[in-house]
Amino acid sequence: MLSRTADHLFWMARYTERAENTARMLGVNIQTQLLPQSAEAAEQGWRALLGISELMPAFDEKYNVLTRKDVLDFMVRDPENHSSIASCLTSARENARAVRGTLTTEVWETLNTTWLDMNQLLKKDKILDSDPSEFFEWVKHRSHLSRGVTIGTMLKDEAFYFIRLGTFLERADNTARLIDIKFHGADRELLSATDMDFYHWAAVLRSVSAFEIYRKAYRDVITPERVAELLILRDDMPRSLMACLSEVVNNLSHVRNDVSQETERYAGRLHADLRFNSMEDIMRLGLHDFLTEFLEQIYELGNRVSRDFLLPLAA
């Protein structure tokens, strides 16, 4: 497959997944903001979200003060923010359009319809003021639909595997960021009372569609340590770091070429580190430090994939 084609497919999938995960992060932040907390704690929650997304400098450059309305506008529809939901869905559609002949009609029409409907939804001035959660659910639904149509209609060839590779690299990155924002940057006052503790971690689990999975896996009260274990080490949890790395390793094996051996080895080592790790060891190291290192490794893995298969990244 031509590097240019693989590049468009890879980034089409990453941008679609990024839009969904941005919606998930915003959604869980809105839910946790409903819990009793000080104004300073509420602001810290939004700052943590911007910080873990590496968007704090860009936001501060544009806005003098931080408000929920401005954060939502910046993260949802600001065209100057390349990680906003609107920018991501637009980029996903443009990448899909560039390789229209490689996709099935159903995949293209799903992505194109998502882009068209998004533009209409965001023209409604009050959509982010009245019920932003409804919009975030729509974004998640369209992402689910895109993946389902891809799995259900695409030939299992290199095009399919590059789409899946992009999806799971992006998901691993975003799941790690979500865990970090809620365990490290979120309001620590929420951990002082049992009732608030439950609602806080229930919101985190729902943000990655894991609340029911947690109940099936543990059948016990929700604790931060078990939430972390589920989202990091459980291979049977679809959005966990372990599950994402398993998919990355598998999809790399289907697209390997003459120069990708070291990249496969790097991905395999990262996967093995998760597979043979334990929650006790991770907590002993420090969860924030563990996740920071993991994000650096995922970034390096993405660079290696770009070097071996895709168009060179801009300097």
JOPE-V821167 format. One record per residue. N is the residue number from 1. RES is the residue in one small letter. PHI is phi in degrees with one decimal (none if undefined). OMEGA is omega in whole degrees, 0 to 359 (NA if undefined). D_CENTER is the distance of its C-alpha to the mean C-alpha in whole Angstrom. Layout:
# JOPE-V821167
n: <N & N>
res: <RES & RES>
phi: <PHI & PHI>
omega: <OMEGA & OMEGA>
d_center: <D_CENTER & D_CENTER>
This chain:
# JOPE-V821167
n: <1 & 2 & 3 & 4 & 5 & 6 & 7 & 8 & 9 & 10 & 11 & 12 & 13 & 14 & 15 & 16 & 17 & 18 & 19 & 20 & 21 & 22 & 23 & 24 & 25 & 26 & 27 & 28 & 29 & 30 & 31 & 32 & 33 & 34 & 35 & 36 & 37 & 38 & 39 & 40 & 41 & 42 & 43 & 44 & 45 & 46 & 47 & 48 & 49 & 50 & 51 & 52 & 53 & 54 & 55 & 56 & 57 & 58 & 59 & 60 & 61 & 62 & 63 & 64 & 65 & 66 & 67 & 68 & 69 & 70 & 71 & 72 & 73 & 74 & 75 & 76 & 77 & 78 & 79 & 80 & 81 & 82 & 83 & 84 & 85 & 86 & 87 & 88 & 89 & 90 & 91 & 92 & 93 & 94 & 95 & 96 & 97 & 98 & 99 & 100 & 101 & 102 & 103 & 104 & 105 & 106 & 107 & 108 & 109 & 110 & 111 & 112 & 113 & 114 & 115 & 116 & 117 & 118 & 119 & 120 & 121 & 122 & 123 & 124 & 125 & 126 & 127 & 128 & 129 & 130 & 131 & 132 & 133 & 134 & 135 & 136 & 137 & 138 & 139 & 140 & 141 & 142 & 143 & 144 & 145 & 146 & 147 & 148 & 149 & 150 & 151 & 152 & 153 & 154 & 155 & 156 & 157 & 158 & 159 & 160 & 161 & 162 & 163 & 164 & 165 & 166 & 167 & 168 & 169 & 170 & 171 & 172 & 173 & 174 & 175 & 176 & 177 & 178 & 179 & 180 & 181 & 182 & 183 & 184 & 185 & 186 & 187 & 188 & 189 & 190 & 191 & 192 & 193 & 194 & 195 & 196 & 197 & 198 & 199 & 200 & 201 & 202 & 203 & 204 & 205 & 206 & 207 & 208 & 209 & 210 & 211 & 212 & 213 & 214 & 215 & 216 & 217 & 218 & 219 & 220 & 221 & 222 & 223 & 224 & 225 & 226 & 227 & 228 & 229 & 230 & 231 & 232 & 233 & 234 & 235 & 236 & 237 & 238 & 239 & 240 & 241 & 242 & 243 & 244 & 245 & 246 & 247 & 248 & 249 & 250 & 251 & 252 & 253 & 254 & 255 & 256 & 257 & 258 & 259 & 260 & 261 & 262 & 263 & 264 & 265 & 266 & 267 & 268 & 269 & 270 & 271 & 272 & 273 & 274 & 275 & 276 & 277 & 278 & 279 & 280 & 281 & 282 & 283 & 284 & 285 & 286 & 287 & 288 & 289 & 290 & 291 & 292 & 293 & 294 & 295 & 296 & 297 & 298 & 299 & 300 & 301 & 302 & 303 & 304 & 305 & 306 & 307 & 308 & 309 & 310 & 311 & 312 & 313 & 314 & 315>
res: <m & l & s & r & t & a & d & h & l & f & w & m & a & r & y & t & e & r & a & e & n & t & a & r & m & l & g & v & n & i & q & t & q & l & l & p & q & s & a & e & a & a & e & q & g & w & r & a & l & l & g & i & s & e & l & m & p & a & f & d & e & k & y & n & v & l & t & r & k & d & v & l & d & f & m & v & r & d & p & e & n & h & s & s & i & a & s & c & l & t & s & a & r & e & n & a & r & a & v & r & g & t & l & t & t & e & v & w & e & t & l & n & t & t & w & l & d & m & n & q & l & l & k & k & d & k & i & l & d & s & d & p & s & e & f & f & e & w & v & k & h & r & s & h & l & s & r & g & v & t & i & g & t & m & l & k & d & e & a & f & y & f & i & r & l & g & t & f & l & e & r & a & d & n & t & a & r & l & i & d & i & k & f & h & g & a & d & r & e & l & l & s & a & t & d & m & d & f & y & h & w & a & a & v & l & r & s & v & s & a & f & e & i & y & r & k & a & y & r & d & v & i & t & p & e & r & v & a & e & l & l & i & l & r & d & d & m & p & r & s & l & m & a & c & l & s & e & v & v & n & n & l & s & h & v & r & n & d & v & s & q & e & t & e & r & y & a & g & r & l & h & a & d & l & r & f & n & s & m & e & d & i & m & r & l & g & l & h & d & f & l & t & e & f & l & e & q & i & y & e & l & g & n & r & v & s & r & d & f & l & l & p & l & a & a>
phi: <none & -62.3 & -58.6 & -64.2 & -65.1 & -60.2 & -62.3 & -62.9 & -66.2 & -59.9 & -78.3 & -56.3 & -68.9 & -64.3 & -67.4 & -63.7 & -65.0 & -65.6 & -60.5 & -63.3 & -70.2 & -63.7 & -61.8 & -65.6 & -63.3 & -65.9 & -62.4 & -69.2 & -67.5 & -63.7 & -64.7 & -70.9 & -68.6 & -76.4 & -75.3 & -59.9 & -165.6 & -76.1 & -61.4 & -65.3 & -66.6 & -62.9 & -64.7 & -62.5 & -61.4 & -69.1 & -65.1 & -63.3 & -62.5 & -65.2 & -66.7 & -69.3 & -87.9 & 61.1 & -117.9 & -60.8 & -60.4 & -65.7 & -66.6 & -62.6 & -68.5 & -95.7 & -122.8 & -78.9 & -129.0 & -98.5 & -131.4 & -57.5 & -59.5 & -70.1 & -63.4 & -61.9 & -62.7 & -66.0 & -85.3 & -102.8 & -129.6 & -71.8 & -68.7 & -79.6 & -92.8 & -70.8 & -103.0 & -66.8 & -58.2 & -63.0 & -64.4 & -64.6 & -68.1 & -67.1 & -65.1 & -60.8 & -66.2 & -66.7 & -65.7 & -65.4 & -62.8 & -68.0 & -122.9 & -51.2 & -71.0 & -86.1 & -92.5 & -74.3 & -58.1 & -64.1 & -65.9 & -62.5 & -65.2 & -64.2 & -67.8 & -68.1 & -65.2 & -58.0 & -64.6 & -64.4 & -66.4 & -60.4 & -60.0 & -69.4 & -63.8 & -77.5 & -74.8 & -78.3 & -58.4 & -95.2 & -61.9 & -88.3 & -93.6 & -77.9 & -152.0 & -62.0 & -60.7 & -64.4 & -66.3 & -64.7 & -64.9 & -63.3 & -61.4 & -61.4 & -61.9 & -66.6 & -67.5 & -58.3 & -62.5 & -61.0 & -65.3 & -62.8 & -65.9 & -61.8 & -65.6 & -82.9 & -127.2 & -86.1 & -64.6 & -78.5 & -119.1 & -59.9 & -58.0 & -61.5 & -70.6 & -69.4 & -62.3 & -67.1 & -61.9 & -62.3 & -59.0 & -81.2 & -65.1 & -66.6 & -66.0 & -60.5 & -59.5 & -73.3 & -63.6 & -61.3 & -65.5 & -63.7 & -60.7 & -64.6 & -65.2 & -87.1 & -97.8 & -111.1 & -94.6 & -76.8 & -63.8 & -73.9 & -62.6 & -67.1 & -90.0 & -90.6 & -130.5 & -60.7 & -62.0 & -65.3 & -58.0 & -61.7 & -65.4 & -63.6 & -75.3 & -63.4 & -65.2 & -61.5 & -63.4 & -64.7 & -65.4 & -116.6 & 54.0 & -121.3 & -63.7 & -68.7 & -63.5 & -59.2 & -61.6 & -71.6 & -78.3 & -115.6 & 49.1 & -152.5 & -63.7 & -83.4 & -123.7 & -56.5 & -63.9 & -73.9 & -60.1 & -62.3 & -60.8 & -60.9 & -86.1 & -111.0 & -106.1 & -82.2 & -72.1 & -89.9 & -96.6 & -56.0 & -106.4 & -72.9 & -61.8 & -62.6 & -62.4 & -63.0 & -67.7 & -61.4 & -68.9 & -60.3 & -60.7 & -63.5 & -71.6 & -61.7 & -65.2 & -85.0 & -118.2 & -53.8 & -133.7 & -69.4 & -116.4 & -98.4 & -59.8 & -67.1 & -66.3 & -62.7 & -65.5 & -63.7 & -64.1 & -64.6 & -67.6 & -64.1 & -65.4 & -66.2 & -58.8 & -72.5 & -61.0 & -104.0 & -93.5 & -134.7 & -65.0 & -63.0 & -66.2 & -65.3 & -67.9 & -66.6 & -66.6 & 112.9 & -60.6 & -62.5 & -65.0 & -61.0 & -69.3 & -61.2 & -65.5 & -62.0 & -63.1 & -64.0 & -69.9 & -65.2 & -61.8 & -64.9 & -63.3 & -61.6 & -63.9 & -67.0 & -61.6 & -60.6 & -65.1 & -86.6 & -125.9 & -111.7 & -72.9 & -58.7 & -69.3 & -64.5 & -71.2>
omega: <178 & 180 & 182 & 179 & 179 & 180 & 180 & 181 & 180 & 183 & 172 & 180 & 181 & 181 & 177 & 179 & 181 & 177 & 179 & 183 & 173 & 177 & 179 & 180 & 179 & 181 & 181 & 178 & 178 & 179 & 181 & 177 & 179 & 178 & 179 & 179 & 180 & 177 & 179 & 179 & 179 & 179 & 180 & 177 & 178 & 179 & 178 & 179 & 179 & 182 & 182 & 175 & 180 & 183 & 183 & 179 & 181 & 179 & 181 & 179 & 184 & 185 & 180 & 179 & 181 & 173 & 178 & 182 & 182 & 178 & 180 & 180 & 181 & 185 & 183 & 190 & 180 & 181 & 179 & 175 & 186 & 177 & 177 & 181 & 180 & 180 & 181 & 181 & 175 & 179 & 177 & 180 & 180 & 176 & 177 & 180 & 181 & 180 & 183 & 182 & 180 & 183 & 171 & 179 & 182 & 180 & 180 & 183 & 177 & 180 & 181 & 178 & 177 & 180 & 180 & 181 & 178 & 180 & 178 & 180 & 184 & 174 & 178 & 188 & 188 & 187 & 181 & 178 & 186 & 183 & 181 & 181 & 178 & 177 & 180 & 176 & 177 & 179 & 179 & 180 & 181 & 177 & 176 & 181 & 179 & 179 & 181 & 179 & 178 & 180 & 186 & 186 & 184 & 171 & 180 & 179 & 183 & 179 & 180 & 184 & 176 & 175 & 180 & 178 & 177 & 180 & 188 & 172 & 179 & 181 & 178 & 179 & 185 & 176 & 178 & 179 & 180 & 178 & 184 & 182 & 184 & 180 & 186 & 187 & 185 & 184 & 181 & 177 & 183 & 184 & 186 & 182 & 186 & 183 & 180 & 178 & 181 & 183 & 179 & 184 & 173 & 178 & 177 & 180 & 179 & 181 & 177 & 178 & 186 & 183 & 180 & 178 & 178 & 181 & 180 & 185 & 188 & 178 & 183 & 179 & 180 & 177 & 180 & 182 & 180 & 174 & 179 & 180 & 180 & 186 & 180 & 195 & 183 & 181 & 181 & 175 & 191 & 184 & 180 & 177 & 179 & 180 & 179 & 180 & 176 & 179 & 179 & 180 & 180 & 183 & 175 & 181 & 181 & 183 & 184 & 176 & 187 & 185 & 188 & 184 & 181 & 178 & 177 & 179 & 179 & 179 & 180 & 179 & 178 & 178 & 180 & 178 & 177 & 185 & 184 & 177 & 176 & 181 & 179 & 180 & 180 & 180 & 178 & 177 & 186 & 186 & 180 & 179 & 178 & 182 & 177 & 178 & 180 & 179 & 176 & 180 & 177 & 177 & 178 & 178 & 176 & 177 & 179 & 177 & 178 & 181 & 187 & 189 & 194 & 175 & 180 & 176 & 178 & 182 & NA>
d_center: <27 & 27 & 24 & 24 & 23 & 21 & 19 & 19 & 17 & 15 & 13 & 14 & 11 & 9 & 10 & 9 & 6 & 5 & 8 & 7 & 4 & 6 & 9 & 8 & 8 & 11 & 13 & 13 & 14 & 17 & 18 & 18 & 20 & 23 & 24 & 27 & 27 & 28 & 27 & 27 & 24 & 22 & 22 & 21 & 18 & 17 & 18 & 16 & 13 & 14 & 15 & 12 & 10 & 14 & 15 & 18 & 20 & 20 & 20 & 23 & 25 & 24 & 25 & 28 & 27 & 23 & 23 & 21 & 22 & 21 & 18 & 17 & 19 & 17 & 14 & 14 & 17 & 19 & 19 & 20 & 16 & 15 & 11 & 12 & 12 & 15 & 15 & 12 & 14 & 17 & 16 & 14 & 18 & 20 & 19 & 19 & 23 & 24 & 24 & 25 & 27 & 25 & 23 & 25 & 26 & 24 & 21 & 22 & 23 & 20 & 18 & 21 & 22 & 18 & 19 & 22 & 22 & 19 & 22 & 24 & 22 & 21 & 25 & 26 & 26 & 26 & 23 & 21 & 24 & 25 & 22 & 18 & 17 & 19 & 17 & 13 & 15 & 16 & 12 & 11 & 14 & 15 & 11 & 13 & 16 & 15 & 14 & 17 & 19 & 18 & 19 & 22 & 24 & 23 & 25 & 24 & 25 & 23 & 21 & 20 & 19 & 17 & 15 & 14 & 14 & 11 & 9 & 9 & 9 & 6 & 4 & 7 & 6 & 3 & 5 & 8 & 8 & 8 & 11 & 12 & 12 & 14 & 16 & 17 & 17 & 18 & 21 & 23 & 26 & 24 & 25 & 28 & 29 & 28 & 28 & 25 & 24 & 23 & 22 & 19 & 18 & 18 & 16 & 13 & 14 & 14 & 11 & 9 & 12 & 14 & 17 & 20 & 19 & 19 & 23 & 24 & 23 & 24 & 27 & 27 & 26 & 23 & 23 & 20 & 21 & 20 & 17 & 16 & 18 & 16 & 12 & 14 & 17 & 17 & 17 & 18 & 15 & 12 & 9 & 11 & 11 & 14 & 14 & 11 & 14 & 16 & 15 & 15 & 18 & 19 & 18 & 20 & 23 & 23 & 23 & 25 & 28 & 30 & 28 & 25 & 27 & 26 & 22 & 22 & 24 & 21 & 19 & 21 & 22 & 18 & 18 & 22 & 21 & 19 & 21 & 24 & 23 & 23 & 22 & 25 & 25 & 21 & 23 & 26 & 24 & 22 & 18 & 17 & 19 & 18 & 14 & 15 & 17 & 14 & 12 & 15 & 16 & 12 & 13 & 17 & 16 & 14 & 18 & 20 & 18 & 19 & 22 & 23 & 22 & 21 & 23 & 23 & 21 & 23 & 24>
